[in-house]
Every structure is written in structure tokens, then in C-alpha cells.
Amino acid sequence: MKTSIKVAALSGAMALALSACGGQEDPLSESGGESGETIVVGSQQYYSNTIIAEIYAQALEAEGYSVQREYEIGQREVYASELEDGNIDVFPEYEGSLLQYFDSDTTATSADEIEEELASALPDGLTALDRAEATDQNSLVVTKDFAEEHNLQEIGDLASIDGLVVGANPEFETRPYGPTGLKDAYGVEVELQTIDDSGGPLTVKALNDGEIDVAANIFTSSPSIAANDFVVLEDPEQIVPQEHIAPIVTDSVDEQAQEVLNDISARLDQDELLALNARSVDEQAVPEVIASDWLADQGVID
């Protein structure tokens, strides 16, 4: 039986709230491969990522696979080692940031360059399957009023503003597009205010209330951008990588399961992702319902 991700993550980061579904490993049906091994599907502590993970899980179950869910297990710095150790088998990932995590010296910017380099950068035992058309970029976002006041269009336009406060997850501090990257690429100096909700309602409120000047992790597929009339600053130096979504799998995931996941990627375009996220934000629908409704609409499940 695989080590519980919840136990491993809690022992290293007690503050992270984990959710665990599933249970003992059950044999797969004849239509679900030959290994008999339960597939562990994980997700970040980010609602959109959990929705995609649940789509993967339900699609695999529809083909007879036994699935154990390990969701909301923090950011990449927490879960990457669990993938490498084989405690998680399938994870929806964002290719650009994942490449930068495993190769901090990469200069790849285009989706094709990132995909090619990622194949070499991933540790032994991990594979990136087909990428989706859908992307979920990190972005630097300001209010419309702030953009108009300072004549902001690009990230570099922030360089003339003193005492700039950026709100983001704590991991932003060490990301290539974090404070050091902003200063090196654009001459922008920022003070980080930690808001650990991955661009969620706390970040949105802080930006609207003027507690921060810039939000650094309201993702481009978030309905909150349009709902609040936020402005996404352009990134001509491309310090924020292309973030096409792709399943990352371990060697224990068989070929049939990989085909199931690749089929999901082929169906997941930008409009579909925006619609999925909108159901979570606007309707407060839970991932299980969002995933099952989408899979039914796609004809993947009855």
C-alpha cells in the first residue's frame, strides 16, 4: 500500500489542511488495467487544480480503475517530493512552473520549448503526458483605478512606483518571477505581503481594499479578473512561463490509464477551463459535481 500523503505532508507542514478520499487498495476491474494497483490522484491547494484532479479521477474510475484521492496538499514545494517518491501517481500540473522548479536555469519561454525541456528535466519515473490547450498563468494584476492612476500596461511600468506592495503565496519569494526576477527583468522593486490562498477571495479583497497594490497570483483563468474589472499587466520579457496544463504520471500508471488522461487533455480548452472555474466561484459548486457534470457533457461518462 502506498504511503499516505496526508501523513507525510502533515509531518512536514502541519499548517496545511489536507483532504483525503478513497481508502484501501482494491483490485481493478478487467477494463481497468492489469496491475491491480490503486491510482493515487493528487491536487494542489487551489480550487481549479482540484477540479481538474477530480476530472482525472472520475474519468479513470469510469474505465474501471480504483482511485485514491489526495487533494489540497499545498504547493509544489510540498507535493513534488511525493510525486518523486511514488506516493502520488497522477497530478495535474502547469508545465512552465514545473520546468522552472526542476531546472531553475531554463530560458524556455514558448509552450513547445517548455514541453521539450520538461521531458528531460523531470526526474526518473515521472512523465508529462499530453498538454491541454488550456493554460492557467500566474499573472500580475492591478485594479483598473490603480492602472489608470499610474498609466500601467506592462509589468515594467511598475518600476516608477515606490513602496510597491505585492500580495502572493509565500512561495512567490523564491519563484523566478518573484521579487528577484521582477527587479532583474524590469527594475521593479516590491515588498511581499503573504496571502496564502492562491489568488482566492482573500487576495481579491486585499487588492480591492488597497491593502496591496499588485496581486501576483490571481491566475488568468480566474473569473475574479472579469468580475472585478482587474487589469492583467503584460509580460513582454516573459518571466512568467507558459502554463499549459498536463497530467504528470509515475511509471506505475499503465498505458490505458495514460490514454484516458490524454483524452481529457484533448478536451480541455481555455473556454472549458474558464467555465469550470466559474461554476466553483459563482455557484460554489463542489469539485465532484463540477467534474461529473463536465464529463457527462463531454460524453466521457453517462
Summary of the structure (lengths in Angstrom):
residues: 302
radius of gyration: 19.3
end to end distance: 30.9
largest distance: 63.5
contacts: 1014
relative contact order: 0.18
helix: 44%
strand: 15%
